[in-house]
């Protein structure tokens, strides 16, 4: 802290807007202790630097007693999703237009949410830290709120719905950047401008954006960040009073747990969501997640039984889902989940059904509208098809199934593809193919594919 600048030394007056730090903190619903902890966490995530920062330092910065040095100013910008000018840490040139945050505080209409978004220039680690901090702020702020009525905010919802649909055909990092910015704007509206009567619908939109962010963080290989986003989504769903979104969040938390190999917890989360699965495709999705968890735990009979329940839920679909895109569990997703559950079971019968379901999922994904074609899941269906064929002893079929996945450019690969292909490679090593030169070459190609990209990849 010795590099902080005392106002009496380097500055003769408090910078205009210095107390905006306090306003941003209050808008995010954070205490000074929580801000200090968030700054320390960001410093460690970004630079592996340990900070001795506490609430006393935050108080001095907010009161203008000292001016934070450049390193801390950068962390504040990440934490609050704002510029130094927004935070009052640097004078704003007269020629620079007001930012989205300033427009929100001056009473801009809801239509302002469709304004052109700024480019999020930085590393993936920077984006993950900023978006996770936003999720933390949302949880903390919502815990202090007491909203119980709402009116429809159609334009904000339509924006989130469009983002959920675009996620199906887009790389996750740019989508995460946009979801982060959209949610930052909503936070400003929730805490500064929006009357309580409108808050429930805004929390619904914030929940959708948090769900999109959770998917993006997981696809980028950051389950801890995905967990923070899903927790924020749960809080938003509860304040919005939307059971469908709560069920979806339980399903997503179960998905994260399965990614990390916590199958017992994944099973519990899927089952906890069942009481909220009263509309849309939520029940089908949760049952499929339950079946995957049971299969991973080695419960063959339980997994097959729950897949039958999922089929029954699929036949009874009536109401619409909370949104489109990743929030809709399509017939292709149903087949894809069925195949991905059965590949964890060792029997030939299960492998044949998994092969059939995975092939059907690929056909359904390809036959759908181009804008709704879930390319990432379609690629995983190819992996599951190949995995089933390993169990069936069809090496040529394995190569044919996973070739489209191995040809995906490195910058477009996601964590699930690496993880599941690595398992397929391990199965090849332990199978009767282990003496095959073709299988060895395929294993080497899978190993090269499965190497993770550096965490600080530019967006």
URZI-V341588 format. One record per pair of residues at least 4 apart in sequence whose C-alpha atoms are under 6 Angstrom apart, sorted by sequence separation. I is the first residue (numbers start at 1). J is the second residue. D is the distance in Angstrom with one decimal. If there is no record, write none. Layout:
i->[I/I]
j->[J/J]
d->[D/D]
This chain:
i->[7/8/30/42/43/44/68/77/82/85/98/104/127/128/137/138/176/186/188/189/190/203/218/236/237/258/295/323/324/329/333/350/354/389/399/417/427/25/44/60/61/68/77/84/85/103/189/217/218/237/257/258/277/294/295/389/429/43/44/60/61/77/84/85/277/85/218/237/258/295/342/343/365/217/237/257/294/389/40/214/234/254/291/342/386/214/254/291/339/386/214/254/270/291/362/386/36/36/339/425/36/210/250/251/339/382/383/270/382/33/211/335/336/32/183/210/250/267/287/358/336/207/247/267/284/335/379/358/207/247/284/332/179/207/247/263/284/355/332/418/203/243/332/355/251/204/176/203/351/387/280/22/176/200/279/280/21/280/19/172/340/336/343/295/150/151/149/150/157/281/296/131/147/150/152/292/295/14/150/79/149/150/78/79/7/6/5/5/4/4/21/20/20/18/17/132/139/135/135/28/29/29/28/165/165/164/161/164/161/27/220/221/219/220/219/168/169/125/124/123/124/123/123]
j->[11/12/34/46/47/48/72/81/86/89/102/108/131/132/141/142/180/190/192/193/194/207/222/240/241/262/299/327/328/333/337/354/358/393/403/421/431/30/49/65/66/73/82/89/90/108/194/222/223/242/262/263/282/299/300/394/434/49/50/66/67/83/90/91/283/92/226/245/266/303/350/351/373/226/246/266/303/398/51/226/246/266/303/354/398/229/269/306/354/401/230/270/286/307/378/402/53/54/357/443/55/229/269/270/358/401/402/290/402/55/233/357/358/55/206/233/273/290/310/381/361/233/273/293/310/361/405/385/236/276/313/361/209/237/277/293/314/385/364/450/236/276/365/388/286/240/213/240/388/424/319/62/216/240/319/320/62/321/62/216/384/381/388/341/197/198/197/198/205/329/344/180/196/199/201/341/344/64/200/130/200/201/130/133/66/66/66/67/68/69/87/87/88/88/88/225/232/229/232/137/140/141/141/324/325/325/323/326/324/191/414/415/414/415/415/374/375/456/456/456/457/457/458]
d->[4.5/5.8/5.8/6.0/5.6/4.0/5.7/5.5/5.9/5.9/5.7/5.2/6.0/5.9/5.9/5.9/6.0/6.0/5.6/4.8/5.2/5.9/5.2/6.0/6.0/5.6/5.4/5.5/5.4/5.8/6.0/6.0/5.9/6.0/5.8/5.9/5.9/5.5/4.9/5.0/5.5/6.0/4.9/5.0/4.9/5.5/5.3/5.3/5.1/5.5/5.0/5.5/5.1/5.2/6.0/5.2/5.0/5.5/5.9/5.9/5.8/5.5/5.5/5.9/5.0/5.3/5.4/5.7/5.8/5.4/5.6/6.0/5.6/5.0/5.4/5.1/5.2/5.6/5.4/4.2/6.0/4.2/4.5/5.4/4.3/4.9/5.3/5.5/4.1/5.1/5.6/5.7/5.4/6.0/5.7/6.0/5.8/5.1/5.1/5.3/5.8/5.3/5.7/5.6/5.1/5.3/5.5/5.6/5.5/4.7/5.9/5.1/5.5/4.9/6.0/5.1/5.2/5.4/5.2/5.3/5.1/4.3/4.8/5.3/4.9/5.1/5.7/5.3/4.9/5.2/5.3/4.7/5.6/5.9/5.4/5.3/5.7/5.2/5.2/4.4/4.9/4.9/5.8/5.5/5.6/5.2/5.4/5.5/4.9/5.7/4.8/5.5/5.9/4.4/5.5/4.7/5.4/4.4/5.3/4.9/5.8/5.9/5.7/5.9/4.6/5.1/4.6/4.0/5.5/5.6/5.7/5.4/5.4/5.6/5.9/4.2/5.7/6.0/4.8/5.6/5.9/5.5/5.0/5.7/5.6/4.6/5.7/5.4/5.4/5.1/5.7/5.3/5.9/4.6/4.3/5.9/5.2/5.5/5.5/5.2/5.7/4.0/5.7/5.9/3.7/4.8/5.6/5.6/5.9/5.3/5.9/4.9/5.2/5.8/5.2/4.5/5.9/5.4/5.2/5.2/5.7/5.8/4.7]
